[in-house]
Every structure is written in C-alpha cells, then in structure tokens.
Amino acid sequence: MTAPPDVPLSGMNENELATLIYRVTDELSARGTEDSFAEMLKVVAHVGQRVGDAARQLAAANSWSQVAQVSGTSKQAAWERWRS
C-alpha cells in the first residue's frame, strides 16, 4: 500500500484541517471492513499521542491554565493527563 501524495496542508487553517480529518474518518468508518477498523484504531492511537504533544506545546507557549480552559477541565487535571 502506498501513501497518498503530499498535500500542501500548511496553507490550510485549523478548521479546514479538522474538516479533512472528519471526512477521512467518516469514510473509514462507513466502509465497515476489518481493514478500515484496524486503520481507525491506528489513527486513534496516533491522534492521542499528538493531542498530548499539542497540550504540552500550548502549555509551554502559554500555561497549563490555557490547556485546561481549552480542554474544559481543571489545570491540575490537564497537567496530570498531558504533562509527559
């Protein structure tokens, strides 16, 4: 299986990128195959790792309070969940 060609994502805003992710995951889900389910599990694990990265980057640039506000949790809960 070959990867799709690189798409110029740097020119897209956050909403456009998220919309693309929604479309792709909707398509994988709708296929209902063993392969699509397996790929979705990989995607979920990857996204989980990247969410942690994003939280730490936001905290480094701003604060854990900002991470808590965006995630709808307490500062302590955000720190405990994504600190490492």
Buried (B, 14 or more C-beta within 10 A) or exposed (E): EEEEEEEEEEEEEEEEEEEEEEEEBEEBEEEEEEEBEEBBEEBEEEEEEEEBEBBBEBBEEEEBEBBBBEBEBEBEBBBEBBEE
